[in-house]
Amino acid sequence: MSGIDLTEAVEAAFDETLTERCLVALDDRADSSHIWTLLQEALTAALPHIARQVREQVAREIEAVDPVEWALAGQSAGADAARIARGDS
């Protein structure tokens, strides 16, 4: 796959509130379990965005395949595959 822009996921993971909480925890020399919890929250916030962005990238790459290649591969329309990759029913 070509490059995936994960800006949206990073923004979700490190919104202002979470970033501020992490900085406060580091400044307060919080124990590592508290910092680990904050990092887990950040990852949990980012995962749905990463999954959506990867699905979208896969769908775009599917759509970019020449319809003749799809026919030669014995596949149905690439649009159906792209729709499925996006998680649409």
N, C-alpha and C positions, 0 to 999 in steps of 0.2 A: 504494500500500500504506500501511496505517496504520503507526504507530510500531513499530519493532522494538527490543526490549530487547537490547542487545549486551553486557550485563554479563558474561555467561559468556565471551564472546570476549575482552573486556578482561582479565578475570581470567586467562584462559589465556595471553594475550600478556605480561602483566606479573605473572607469579607472583613470589613473594618472591625466588627465586634470581636471576631475570633482572633484576628491579628493582635488587637489590643490586649486581649486576655493572655495570649501567648507571651507578649512582651512583658506584661505585668508579672506573669509567673516566672519568667527568666530573671527579671529585675529583683524579684523577691526571693530568688534562689529557691524556688519551689522544689519539692521532691520530684524525682524523675517520673513517678507514677502519675502525678498531676499533669506534667508536661506531656507524657505519653497519651493521657486521656484527651488532652486538647488536640494533639496530632491525629488521634483516631477520629475525633469529631470532624476535623478538616478533611480527612480522607473520605469519611462517610458522606460528607456534603458534596464532594467532588465526583464520586463514583457514578451517580446517575447521569451527570453531564458528560463524563468520559464515554460511557456506554452509548449515549445518544449520538455524540459526535463521531464515534467510530462507526456506528450503524449508518450514519449519514454519509460518511466517506466511502464505505463499502457500496452503498446504494449509488453514489455518483460514479464510482468506478464500474459498476455493473452497467449503468446507463451508457457509459462511454464505449462499451463493447459494440462492435459492428453487428447489426442484426443478422448479417450473413454468417458471422461466426457462431451466433446463437443457434441458427438453423443447422449449421454443420455439426454442432455439438449435440443436436437432438433436444435442445432445450426449448421450453416455451418462451414467450416474449420476455426480453430483458426487463421490461417495465414491471412484470409480475415479480421477478427476482428482486428488483430494487425496492418494490413496495414491501416485500417480506423482510428484506434487510433493515428497512426502517422500522419494522415492528408493526406496520399497518396490517389490518386484517382484510 
